[in-house]
Amino acid sequence: MSTSKTKKDWLGTTYEAFCQKGGERPEAFKTMSGVKIDPLYTPEDLNNNYNDKIGYPGEYPYTRGVYPTMYRGRFWTMRQYAGFGDAKQSNERYKYLLENGQTGLSVAFDLPTQIGYDSNNPICDGEIGKVGVAIDSLEDMEVLFDQIPLDKVSTSMTINAPASVLLAMYMVVAEKQGVSSDKLTGTIQNDILKEYIARGTYIFPPKASMRLVTDTFEYCSKNIPKWNTISISGYHIREAGSTAAQEIGFTLADGIAYTEAALKAGMDIDAFAGRLSFFFNAHNNLFEEVAKFRAARRLWAKIMAERFGAKKAKSLMLRFHTQTGGSTLTAQQPDNNIVRVAIQALSAVLGGTQSLHTNSKEEALALPAEESVRIALRTQQVIAYESGVTQTIDPLAGSYFVEALTDKLEAEAQAYIEKIDELGGMSTAIEQGYVQREIQREAYRTQKEIENNECVIVGLNKFSIKEDAPKNLLRVDRRIQQEQIKRIEDLKSRRDDNEVKRSLEELKIACQGNDSLMPYIVASVRVYATLGEICNVMRDIFGEYKENIVV
């Protein structure tokens, strides 16, 4: 009977002898990101000083969570990303979700809104209300939030290139409800860099886009102090095919770029850093995802303290929203997606998320029906109230495997940040195609592994069955487009055209100078200038971005 003294001894004796008898499955053990998984983890895999690398919740380096009580104090905000058709339909869905226990709203906008076009623009034909709600003017935003008290509900808006315009609309709607802007809570995505990297809903060239981002930072710090001015998104980077380490590294590199832009604009680090927030993907490998969230928190705290000299504790905290992985959902056997989403949601909770969206089972096929959305929300509620994982803080801390994986992902992410620094920063790295190529390479590797059955996707390349065509999928009625166009025409017949022209001319002059654009955008929104009219003024001055083809 042997008793190993070290991991190396055990691997060379007990483990090796058992494996020679066929004691292990003949496959490559690794995460979906390609990280090799050892058969066992021990204290030898860690090089940790507990206080320096792990520490305590609510204290630097925030590895174990940004708040001292975490979910013992209150649960994460339960959001469901929702929006389709017109403002009235989406308003009804929001009320349904709130009635079923959702604690925050998350607004999805249609593609024309995301790229700053009005619904009556011919280029938008066939896209109105398809992947989100169509918002053309302040009037639409008023309908969207009708009878929803904006001083009691936290709202997240997934909008980037025209983020400043949609935020202005939201703020004015709140005013019309009698809610002052200092009471508004929520987040606007406002993350344009990842659009150039992975998603594509950009309008303006990078310099003008970054100006709009920093103008929003400054305006909110003075006027909407509880608002998160940006949600720096790794979600879409991961959806494009990145690894977990790339998701951390490229996302935090974007965060560095935004911070540097704000400092260059003359802002104080501690005046805006506390309102930066992040948005991450929750993928299939539970332990890798938990480690990813912990590594991201620790690395960001170090960046803010050591690189930027932030002093306030809030400036060092990486607070993040999580959405379960859309790219992991399968059209085949869609009920399997309920299980995938549950595992992904659990990883986000075990990793310490501040808010969470759970995807619905049929989203690989269509917009989700109400029953599917309710199941997705109930998934969060079961985790919160029944699983027991919320009763203690960071319950996987101290796991040799999780701590080793946290260290590895942090080191790999740091290496990506250093490479981007060498290239001259994130904007230069994007222009040179470095980030895009890195993601494309990993996406190709993963797809080949799926096609070669090296990576099993249940119901897709293993355990497949013959299925009937899906039924009763939610489709957006084509009539929504005609109705939305009519609403724009009606609005333009009623508004004060002279006020609209004056406000847009003042915005044009401001675009040619150096003043913050937010006050001019707010003024245009107030007189019911449309989203397209406001964005077209900026298009005329700033031009439009043309994507570089990366090979």
Secondary structure, 3 states (H helix, E strand, C coil): CCCCCCHHHHHHHHHHHHHCCCCCCCCCCECCCCCECCCCCCHHHCCCCHHHHHCCCCCCCCCCCCCCCHHHCCCCEEEEEECCCCHHHHHHHHHHHHHCCCCEEEEEECHHHHCCCCCCCHHHCCCCCCCCECCCCHHHHHHHCCCCCCCCCEEEEECCCCHHHHHHHHHHHHHHHCCCHHHCCEEECCCCHHHHHHHCCCCCCHHHHHHHHHHHHHHHHHHCCCEECEEEECHHHHHCCCCHHHHHHHHHHHHHHHHHHHHHCCCCHHHHHHHEEEEEEECCCHHHHHHHHHHHHHHHHHHHHHHCCCCCHHHHCCCEEEEECHHHCCCCCCCHHHHHHHHHHHHHHHCCCCEEECCCCCCCCCECCHHHHHHHHHHHHHHHHCCCCCCCCCCCCCCHHHHHHHHHHHHHHHHHHHHHHHHCCHHHHHHCCHHHHHHHHHHHHHHHHHHCCCCCCECCCECCCCCCCCCCCECCCCHHHHHHHHHHHHHHHHCCHHHHHHHHHHHHHHHHCCCCCHHHHHHHHHCCCCHHHHHHHHHHHHCCCCCCCCC
